[in-house]
Amino acid sequence: MIDQDYAGQELVLVGVLKGAFVFLADLVRQLQTPVQRIELMRLSSYGSGTVSSGTVSVQSDIAPQAISGQHVLLVEDIVDTGRSTSTALELLGKMEPASLKLVALLDKPDRREFPVHIDYLGMTIPDRFIVGYGIDWDEKYRQLPGIFAVD
């Protein structure tokens, strides 16, 4: 679907650290669309807990010239409350990309507090705290080869 939508164009992928790094790596290897560049931004709203703090911290940012006028695909591991994702989309949108879409591995709509349109989605999951495949709990469990719910 992504390749069809961007046929004949180049993409800039923006991965949200740290959780999306494994998904981003797998996604970029599957794309047939030329990837002009990969940028990374770090957002945090969890800290060491299993529930969002309600505040999004932008810990690294992207230079506007890196995406201005380009077709940008934001790569997220999970869309939960939507707070971090909407913050990232807002920041990127201010940099005037030619287009801006969102791909998310996981969607947890039961927790949504901020409206977020996901253009490309891996799967919808129930309201459970998950780890693995790059997604952590207090910086642990990212290395797990699958996605697991924490009890």
Rosetta constraint file for C-alpha pairs under 8 A:
AtomPair CA 1 CA 5 HARMONIC 6.15 0.50
AtomPair CA 1 CA 120 HARMONIC 7.94 0.50
AtomPair CA 2 CA 6 HARMONIC 6.18 0.50
AtomPair CA 2 CA 31 HARMONIC 7.71 0.50
AtomPair CA 2 CA 33 HARMONIC 7.95 0.50
AtomPair CA 2 CA 120 HARMONIC 7.57 0.50
AtomPair CA 3 CA 7 HARMONIC 5.80 0.50
AtomPair CA 3 CA 31 HARMONIC 6.51 0.50
AtomPair CA 3 CA 32 HARMONIC 6.09 0.50
AtomPair CA 3 CA 33 HARMONIC 5.42 0.50
AtomPair CA 6 CA 10 HARMONIC 7.19 0.50
AtomPair CA 6 CA 11 HARMONIC 7.71 0.50
AtomPair CA 6 CA 33 HARMONIC 6.65 0.50
AtomPair CA 7 CA 33 HARMONIC 6.65 0.50
AtomPair CA 8 CA 33 HARMONIC 7.65 0.50
AtomPair CA 9 CA 33 HARMONIC 7.08 0.50
AtomPair CA 9 CA 34 HARMONIC 7.19 0.50
AtomPair CA 9 CA 71 HARMONIC 7.91 0.50
AtomPair CA 10 CA 33 HARMONIC 6.36 0.50
AtomPair CA 10 CA 34 HARMONIC 4.98 0.50
AtomPair CA 10 CA 35 HARMONIC 5.60 0.50
AtomPair CA 10 CA 36 HARMONIC 5.77 0.50
AtomPair CA 10 CA 70 HARMONIC 7.92 0.50
AtomPair CA 10 CA 71 HARMONIC 6.86 0.50
AtomPair CA 11 CA 33 HARMONIC 7.14 0.50
AtomPair CA 11 CA 34 HARMONIC 6.36 0.50
AtomPair CA 11 CA 35 HARMONIC 4.79 0.50
AtomPair CA 11 CA 36 HARMONIC 5.57 0.50
AtomPair CA 11 CA 37 HARMONIC 7.21 0.50
AtomPair CA 11 CA 70 HARMONIC 7.02 0.50
AtomPair CA 11 CA 71 HARMONIC 5.20 0.50
AtomPair CA 11 CA 72 HARMONIC 5.81 0.50
AtomPair CA 11 CA 73 HARMONIC 6.94 0.50
AtomPair CA 12 CA 35 HARMONIC 5.93 0.50
AtomPair CA 12 CA 36 HARMONIC 5.55 0.50
AtomPair CA 12 CA 37 HARMONIC 5.04 0.50
AtomPair CA 12 CA 38 HARMONIC 5.77 0.50
AtomPair CA 12 CA 39 HARMONIC 7.34 0.50
AtomPair CA 12 CA 67 HARMONIC 6.93 0.50
AtomPair CA 12 CA 70 HARMONIC 6.76 0.50
AtomPair CA 12 CA 71 HARMONIC 6.09 0.50
AtomPair CA 12 CA 72 HARMONIC 4.78 0.50
AtomPair CA 12 CA 73 HARMONIC 6.25 0.50
AtomPair CA 13 CA 35 HARMONIC 7.17 0.50
AtomPair CA 13 CA 37 HARMONIC 6.52 0.50
AtomPair CA 13 CA 38 HARMONIC 4.83 0.50
AtomPair CA 13 CA 39 HARMONIC 6.17 0.50
AtomPair CA 13 CA 72 HARMONIC 5.87 0.50
AtomPair CA 13 CA 73 HARMONIC 4.96 0.50
AtomPair CA 13 CA 74 HARMONIC 6.03 0.50
AtomPair CA 13 CA 75 HARMONIC 6.81 0.50
AtomPair CA 14 CA 38 HARMONIC 5.87 0.50
AtomPair CA 14 CA 39 HARMONIC 4.67 0.50
AtomPair CA 14 CA 40 HARMONIC 5.34 0.50
AtomPair CA 14 CA 41 HARMONIC 6.98 0.50
AtomPair CA 14 CA 72 HARMONIC 7.09 0.50
AtomPair CA 14 CA 73 HARMONIC 6.16 0.50
AtomPair CA 14 CA 74 HARMONIC 4.79 0.50
AtomPair CA 14 CA 75 HARMONIC 5.84 0.50
AtomPair CA 15 CA 20 HARMONIC 6.17 0.50
AtomPair CA 15 CA 21 HARMONIC 6.72 0.50
AtomPair CA 15 CA 24 HARMONIC 6.33 0.50
AtomPair CA 15 CA 38 HARMONIC 7.46 0.50
AtomPair CA 15 CA 39 HARMONIC 6.35 0.50
AtomPair CA 15 CA 40 HARMONIC 4.82 0.50
AtomPair CA 15 CA 41 HARMONIC 6.32 0.50
AtomPair CA 15 CA 74 HARMONIC 6.09 0.50
AtomPair CA 15 CA 75 HARMONIC 4.70 0.50
AtomPair CA 15 CA 76 HARMONIC 6.48 0.50
AtomPair CA 16 CA 20 HARMONIC 5.62 0.50
AtomPair CA 16 CA 21 HARMONIC 7.36 0.50
AtomPair CA 16 CA 40 HARMONIC 5.93 0.50
AtomPair CA 16 CA 41 HARMONIC 5.11 0.50
AtomPair CA 16 CA 42 HARMONIC 5.59 0.50
AtomPair CA 16 CA 43 HARMONIC 6.79 0.50
AtomPair CA 16 CA 74 HARMONIC 7.54 0.50
AtomPair CA 16 CA 75 HARMONIC 6.24 0.50
AtomPair CA 16 CA 76 HARMONIC 5.70 0.50
AtomPair CA 16 CA 77 HARMONIC 7.64 0.50
AtomPair CA 17 CA 21 HARMONIC 6.31 0.50
AtomPair CA 17 CA 40 HARMONIC 6.55 0.50
AtomPair CA 17 CA 41 HARMONIC 5.89 0.50
AtomPair CA 17 CA 42 HARMONIC 4.61 0.50
AtomPair CA 17 CA 43 HARMONIC 6.70 0.50
AtomPair CA 18 CA 42 HARMONIC 6.66 0.50
AtomPair CA 18 CA 134 HARMONIC 7.26 0.50
AtomPair CA 18 CA 135 HARMONIC 7.63 0.50
AtomPair CA 19 CA 76 HARMONIC 7.66 0.50
AtomPair CA 19 CA 77 HARMONIC 5.73 0.50
AtomPair CA 19 CA 134 HARMONIC 4.91 0.50
AtomPair CA 19 CA 135 HARMONIC 4.54 0.50
AtomPair CA 19 CA 136 HARMONIC 6.80 0.50
AtomPair CA 19 CA 142 HARMONIC 7.72 0.50
AtomPair CA 20 CA 24 HARMONIC 5.82 0.50
AtomPair CA 20 CA 75 HARMONIC 6.72 0.50
AtomPair CA 20 CA 76 HARMONIC 5.41 0.50
AtomPair CA 20 CA 77 HARMONIC 4.41 0.50
AtomPair CA 20 CA 134 HARMONIC 6.24 0.50
AtomPair CA 20 CA 135 HARMONIC 7.22 0.50
AtomPair CA 21 CA 25 HARMONIC 6.13 0.50
AtomPair CA 21 CA 134 HARMONIC 6.30 0.50
AtomPair CA 22 CA 26 HARMONIC 6.31 0.50
AtomPair CA 22 CA 133 HARMONIC 6.16 0.50
AtomPair CA 22 CA 134 HARMONIC 5.33 0.50
AtomPair CA 23 CA 27 HARMONIC 5.92 0.50
AtomPair CA 23 CA 77 HARMONIC 6.74 0.50
AtomPair CA 23 CA 105 HARMONIC 7.10 0.50
AtomPair CA 23 CA 133 HARMONIC 7.37 0.50
AtomPair CA 23 CA 134 HARMONIC 7.44 0.50
AtomPair CA 24 CA 28 HARMONIC 6.05 0.50
AtomPair CA 24 CA 75 HARMONIC 6.48 0.50
AtomPair CA 25 CA 29 HARMONIC 6.46 0.50
AtomPair CA 26 CA 30 HARMONIC 6.49 0.50
AtomPair CA 27 CA 31 HARMONIC 6.31 0.50
AtomPair CA 28 CA 35 HARMONIC 7.72 0.50
AtomPair CA 39 CA 62 HARMONIC 7.05 0.50
AtomPair CA 39 CA 66 HARMONIC 7.99 0.50
AtomPair CA 40 CA 60 HARMONIC 7.97 0.50
AtomPair CA 40 CA 61 HARMONIC 7.68 0.50
AtomPair CA 40 CA 62 HARMONIC 7.26 0.50
AtomPair CA 41 CA 58 HARMONIC 7.80 0.50
AtomPair CA 41 CA 59 HARMONIC 7.51 0.50
AtomPair CA 41 CA 60 HARMONIC 5.32 0.50
AtomPair CA 41 CA 61 HARMONIC 5.31 0.50
AtomPair CA 41 CA 62 HARMONIC 6.56 0.50
AtomPair CA 42 CA 58 HARMONIC 6.01 0.50
AtomPair CA 42 CA 59 HARMONIC 5.20 0.50
AtomPair CA 42 CA 60 HARMONIC 5.10 0.50
AtomPair CA 42 CA 61 HARMONIC 7.09 0.50
AtomPair CA 43 CA 56 HARMONIC 6.51 0.50
AtomPair CA 43 CA 57 HARMONIC 5.49 0.50
AtomPair CA 43 CA 58 HARMONIC 4.65 0.50
AtomPair CA 43 CA 59 HARMONIC 5.84 0.50
AtomPair CA 43 CA 60 HARMONIC 7.39 0.50
AtomPair CA 43 CA 84 HARMONIC 6.73 0.50
AtomPair CA 43 CA 88 HARMONIC 7.88 0.50
AtomPair CA 44 CA 56 HARMONIC 5.57 0.50
AtomPair CA 44 CA 57 HARMONIC 5.09 0.50
AtomPair CA 44 CA 58 HARMONIC 6.71 0.50
AtomPair CA 44 CA 59 HARMONIC 7.51 0.50
AtomPair CA 44 CA 84 HARMONIC 7.29 0.50
AtomPair CA 45 CA 52 HARMONIC 5.34 0.50
AtomPair CA 45 CA 53 HARMONIC 5.43 0.50
AtomPair CA 45 CA 54 HARMONIC 6.37 0.50
AtomPair CA 45 CA 55 HARMONIC 5.57 0.50
AtomPair CA 45 CA 56 HARMONIC 4.75 0.50
AtomPair CA 45 CA 57 HARMONIC 6.34 0.50
AtomPair CA 45 CA 84 HARMONIC 6.97 0.50
AtomPair CA 46 CA 50 HARMONIC 6.72 0.50
AtomPair CA 46 CA 51 HARMONIC 6.22 0.50
AtomPair CA 46 CA 52 HARMONIC 4.56 0.50
AtomPair CA 46 CA 53 HARMONIC 5.53 0.50
AtomPair CA 47 CA 52 HARMONIC 7.91 0.50
AtomPair CA 47 CA 53 HARMONIC 7.43 0.50
AtomPair CA 47 CA 138 HARMONIC 6.71 0.50
AtomPair CA 48 CA 137 HARMONIC 6.76 0.50
AtomPair CA 48 CA 138 HARMONIC 4.40 0.50
AtomPair CA 48 CA 139 HARMONIC 7.88 0.50
AtomPair CA 49 CA 137 HARMONIC 7.39 0.50
AtomPair CA 49 CA 138 HARMONIC 6.93 0.50
AtomPair CA 50 CA 129 HARMONIC 6.57 0.50
AtomPair CA 50 CA 137 HARMONIC 7.07 0.50
AtomPair CA 52 CA 81 HARMONIC 7.99 0.50
AtomPair CA 54 CA 83 HARMONIC 7.62 0.50
AtomPair CA 56 CA 83 HARMONIC 7.14 0.50
AtomPair CA 56 CA 84 HARMONIC 5.90 0.50
AtomPair CA 56 CA 87 HARMONIC 7.60 0.50
AtomPair CA 62 CA 66 HARMONIC 7.00 0.50
AtomPair CA 63 CA 67 HARMONIC 7.72 0.50
AtomPair CA 64 CA 68 HARMONIC 5.90 0.50
AtomPair CA 64 CA 95 HARMONIC 5.05 0.50
AtomPair CA 65 CA 95 HARMONIC 7.65 0.50
AtomPair CA 67 CA 71 HARMONIC 7.60 0.50
AtomPair CA 67 CA 72 HARMONIC 6.84 0.50
AtomPair CA 67 CA 92 HARMONIC 7.96 0.50
AtomPair CA 67 CA 95 HARMONIC 6.74 0.50
AtomPair CA 67 CA 96 HARMONIC 7.47 0.50
AtomPair CA 67 CA 97 HARMONIC 5.61 0.50
AtomPair CA 68 CA 95 HARMONIC 5.52 0.50
AtomPair CA 68 CA 96 HARMONIC 5.04 0.50
AtomPair CA 68 CA 97 HARMONIC 4.50 0.50
AtomPair CA 68 CA 98 HARMONIC 7.04 0.50
AtomPair CA 69 CA 96 HARMONIC 6.17 0.50
AtomPair CA 69 CA 97 HARMONIC 4.42 0.50
AtomPair CA 69 CA 98 HARMONIC 4.44 0.50
AtomPair CA 69 CA 99 HARMONIC 7.83 0.50
AtomPair CA 70 CA 97 HARMONIC 4.95 0.50
AtomPair CA 70 CA 98 HARMONIC 4.88 0.50
AtomPair CA 70 CA 99 HARMONIC 6.77 0.50
AtomPair CA 71 CA 97 HARMONIC 6.12 0.50
AtomPair CA 71 CA 98 HARMONIC 5.20 0.50
AtomPair CA 71 CA 99 HARMONIC 4.73 0.50
AtomPair CA 71 CA 100 HARMONIC 6.24 0.50
AtomPair CA 72 CA 97 HARMONIC 6.52 0.50
AtomPair CA 72 CA 98 HARMONIC 7.52 0.50
AtomPair CA 72 CA 99 HARMONIC 5.92 0.50
AtomPair CA 72 CA 100 HARMONIC 4.83 0.50
AtomPair CA 72 CA 101 HARMONIC 6.45 0.50
AtomPair CA 73 CA 100 HARMONIC 5.84 0.50
AtomPair CA 73 CA 101 HARMONIC 4.96 0.50
AtomPair CA 73 CA 102 HARMONIC 5.60 0.50
AtomPair CA 73 CA 103 HARMONIC 6.80 0.50
AtomPair CA 74 CA 89 HARMONIC 7.63 0.50
AtomPair CA 74 CA 100 HARMONIC 7.32 0.50
AtomPair CA 74 CA 101 HARMONIC 6.19 0.50
AtomPair CA 74 CA 102 HARMONIC 4.80 0.50
AtomPair CA 74 CA 103 HARMONIC 6.13 0.50
AtomPair CA 75 CA 102 HARMONIC 6.25 0.50
AtomPair CA 75 CA 103 HARMONIC 5.12 0.50
AtomPair CA 75 CA 104 HARMONIC 5.99 0.50
AtomPair CA 76 CA 85 HARMONIC 7.63 0.50
AtomPair CA 76 CA 102 HARMONIC 7.48 0.50
AtomPair CA 76 CA 103 HARMONIC 6.25 0.50
AtomPair CA 76 CA 104 HARMONIC 4.67 0.50
AtomPair CA 76 CA 105 HARMONIC 6.59 0.50
AtomPair CA 77 CA 104 HARMONIC 5.55 0.50
AtomPair CA 77 CA 105 HARMONIC 5.08 0.50
AtomPair CA 77 CA 106 HARMONIC 6.15 0.50
AtomPair CA 77 CA 135 HARMONIC 7.26 0.50
AtomPair CA 78 CA 104 HARMONIC 5.87 0.50
AtomPair CA 78 CA 105 HARMONIC 5.95 0.50
AtomPair CA 78 CA 106 HARMONIC 4.50 0.50
AtomPair CA 78 CA 107 HARMONIC 5.56 0.50
AtomPair CA 78 CA 108 HARMONIC 7.29 0.50
AtomPair CA 79 CA 85 HARMONIC 6.63 0.50
AtomPair CA 79 CA 104 HARMONIC 6.81 0.50
AtomPair CA 79 CA 106 HARMONIC 6.37 0.50
AtomPair CA 79 CA 107 HARMONIC 4.88 0.50
AtomPair CA 79 CA 108 HARMONIC 6.05 0.50
AtomPair CA 79 CA 109 HARMONIC 7.70 0.50
AtomPair CA 80 CA 107 HARMONIC 6.37 0.50
AtomPair CA 80 CA 108 HARMONIC 4.97 0.50
AtomPair CA 80 CA 109 HARMONIC 6.57 0.50
AtomPair CA 80 CA 111 HARMONIC 5.70 0.50
AtomPair CA 80 CA 112 HARMONIC 5.89 0.50
AtomPair CA 81 CA 108 HARMONIC 7.76 0.50
AtomPair CA 81 CA 109 HARMONIC 7.63 0.50
AtomPair CA 81 CA 111 HARMONIC 5.03 0.50
AtomPair CA 81 CA 112 HARMONIC 3.99 0.50
AtomPair CA 81 CA 113 HARMONIC 4.93 0.50
AtomPair CA 81 CA 114 HARMONIC 6.25 0.50
AtomPair CA 82 CA 86 HARMONIC 5.77 0.50
AtomPair CA 82 CA 112 HARMONIC 5.71 0.50
AtomPair CA 82 CA 113 HARMONIC 6.17 0.50
AtomPair CA 82 CA 114 HARMONIC 4.89 0.50
AtomPair CA 82 CA 115 HARMONIC 6.49 0.50
AtomPair CA 82 CA 116 HARMONIC 6.04 0.50
AtomPair CA 83 CA 87 HARMONIC 6.15 0.50
AtomPair CA 83 CA 113 HARMONIC 7.14 0.50
AtomPair CA 83 CA 114 HARMONIC 5.83 0.50
AtomPair CA 84 CA 88 HARMONIC 6.17 0.50
AtomPair CA 85 CA 89 HARMONIC 6.14 0.50
AtomPair CA 85 CA 116 HARMONIC 7.32 0.50
AtomPair CA 86 CA 90 HARMONIC 6.02 0.50
AtomPair CA 86 CA 114 HARMONIC 7.06 0.50
AtomPair CA 86 CA 115 HARMONIC 7.61 0.50
AtomPair CA 86 CA 116 HARMONIC 6.34 0.50
AtomPair CA 87 CA 91 HARMONIC 6.19 0.50
AtomPair CA 88 CA 92 HARMONIC 6.14 0.50
AtomPair CA 89 CA 93 HARMONIC 5.87 0.50
AtomPair CA 89 CA 100 HARMONIC 7.82 0.50
AtomPair CA 90 CA 94 HARMONIC 6.38 0.50
AtomPair CA 91 CA 95 HARMONIC 7.05 0.50
AtomPair CA 92 CA 96 HARMONIC 7.37 0.50
AtomPair CA 92 CA 97 HARMONIC 7.46 0.50
AtomPair CA 92 CA 100 HARMONIC 7.86 0.50
AtomPair CA 93 CA 97 HARMONIC 6.50 0.50
AtomPair CA 93 CA 100 HARMONIC 7.06 0.50
AtomPair CA 101 CA 118 HARMONIC 7.60 0.50
AtomPair CA 101 CA 119 HARMONIC 6.07 0.50
AtomPair CA 102 CA 117 HARMONIC 7.47 0.50
AtomPair CA 102 CA 118 HARMONIC 5.36 0.50
AtomPair CA 102 CA 119 HARMONIC 5.29 0.50
AtomPair CA 102 CA 120 HARMONIC 6.45 0.50
AtomPair CA 103 CA 118 HARMONIC 6.20 0.50
AtomPair CA 103 CA 119 HARMONIC 5.92 0.50
AtomPair CA 103 CA 120 HARMONIC 4.52 0.50
AtomPair CA 103 CA 121 HARMONIC 5.83 0.50
AtomPair CA 104 CA 118 HARMONIC 6.80 0.50
AtomPair CA 104 CA 120 HARMONIC 6.37 0.50
AtomPair CA 104 CA 121 HARMONIC 5.08 0.50
AtomPair CA 104 CA 122 HARMONIC 6.37 0.50
AtomPair CA 105 CA 121 HARMONIC 5.75 0.50
AtomPair CA 105 CA 122 HARMONIC 4.46 0.50
AtomPair CA 105 CA 123 HARMONIC 6.41 0.50
AtomPair CA 106 CA 121 HARMONIC 6.67 0.50
AtomPair CA 106 CA 122 HARMONIC 5.78 0.50
AtomPair CA 106 CA 123 HARMONIC 5.13 0.50
AtomPair CA 106 CA 124 HARMONIC 5.64 0.50
AtomPair CA 106 CA 125 HARMONIC 6.66 0.50
AtomPair CA 107 CA 121 HARMONIC 7.37 0.50
AtomPair CA 107 CA 122 HARMONIC 8.00 0.50
AtomPair CA 107 CA 123 HARMONIC 6.33 0.50
AtomPair CA 107 CA 124 HARMONIC 4.61 0.50
AtomPair CA 107 CA 125 HARMONIC 6.02 0.50
AtomPair CA 108 CA 112 HARMONIC 7.19 0.50
AtomPair CA 108 CA 124 HARMONIC 5.97 0.50
AtomPair CA 108 CA 125 HARMONIC 5.33 0.50
AtomPair CA 108 CA 126 HARMONIC 5.99 0.50
AtomPair CA 108 CA 127 HARMONIC 6.07 0.50
AtomPair CA 109 CA 124 HARMONIC 7.49 0.50
AtomPair CA 109 CA 125 HARMONIC 7.92 0.50
AtomPair CA 109 CA 126 HARMONIC 7.86 0.50
AtomPair CA 109 CA 127 HARMONIC 7.97 0.50
AtomPair CA 110 CA 126 HARMONIC 7.06 0.50
AtomPair CA 110 CA 127 HARMONIC 6.15 0.50
AtomPair CA 111 CA 127 HARMONIC 6.77 0.50
AtomPair CA 128 CA 149 HARMONIC 6.08 0.50
AtomPair CA 128 CA 150 HARMONIC 7.19 0.50
AtomPair CA 129 CA 149 HARMONIC 5.64 0.50
AtomPair CA 129 CA 150 HARMONIC 5.57 0.50
AtomPair CA 129 CA 151 HARMONIC 7.88 0.50
AtomPair CA 130 CA 135 HARMONIC 7.30 0.50
AtomPair CA 130 CA 136 HARMONIC 7.81 0.50
AtomPair CA 130 CA 147 HARMONIC 6.54 0.50
AtomPair CA 130 CA 148 HARMONIC 5.34 0.50
AtomPair CA 130 CA 149 HARMONIC 4.29 0.50
AtomPair CA 130 CA 150 HARMONIC 5.69 0.50
AtomPair CA 131 CA 135 HARMONIC 4.89 0.50
AtomPair CA 131 CA 136 HARMONIC 5.12 0.50
AtomPair CA 131 CA 137 HARMONIC 6.43 0.50
AtomPair CA 131 CA 141 HARMONIC 6.07 0.50
AtomPair CA 131 CA 142 HARMONIC 6.65 0.50
AtomPair CA 131 CA 144 HARMONIC 7.67 0.50
AtomPair CA 131 CA 147 HARMONIC 5.72 0.50
AtomPair CA 131 CA 148 HARMONIC 5.37 0.50
AtomPair CA 131 CA 149 HARMONIC 6.45 0.50
AtomPair CA 131 CA 150 HARMONIC 7.13 0.50
AtomPair CA 132 CA 136 HARMONIC 6.38 0.50
AtomPair CA 132 CA 141 HARMONIC 5.47 0.50
AtomPair CA 132 CA 142 HARMONIC 4.73 0.50
AtomPair CA 132 CA 143 HARMONIC 6.11 0.50
AtomPair CA 132 CA 144 HARMONIC 4.46 0.50
AtomPair CA 132 CA 145 HARMONIC 6.30 0.50
AtomPair CA 132 CA 146 HARMONIC 5.52 0.50
AtomPair CA 132 CA 147 HARMONIC 4.72 0.50
AtomPair CA 132 CA 148 HARMONIC 6.21 0.50
AtomPair CA 133 CA 142 HARMONIC 5.77 0.50
AtomPair CA 133 CA 143 HARMONIC 6.31 0.50
AtomPair CA 133 CA 144 HARMONIC 5.68 0.50
AtomPair CA 133 CA 145 HARMONIC 5.43 0.50
AtomPair CA 133 CA 146 HARMONIC 5.37 0.50
AtomPair CA 133 CA 147 HARMONIC 5.88 0.50
AtomPair CA 134 CA 141 HARMONIC 7.68 0.50
AtomPair CA 134 CA 142 HARMONIC 4.14 0.50
AtomPair CA 134 CA 143 HARMONIC 6.27 0.50
AtomPair CA 134 CA 144 HARMONIC 7.55 0.50
AtomPair CA 135 CA 141 HARMONIC 7.18 0.50
AtomPair CA 135 CA 142 HARMONIC 5.09 0.50
AtomPair CA 136 CA 140 HARMONIC 5.23 0.50
AtomPair CA 136 CA 141 HARMONIC 5.36 0.50
AtomPair CA 136 CA 142 HARMONIC 4.96 0.50
AtomPair CA 137 CA 141 HARMONIC 6.65 0.50
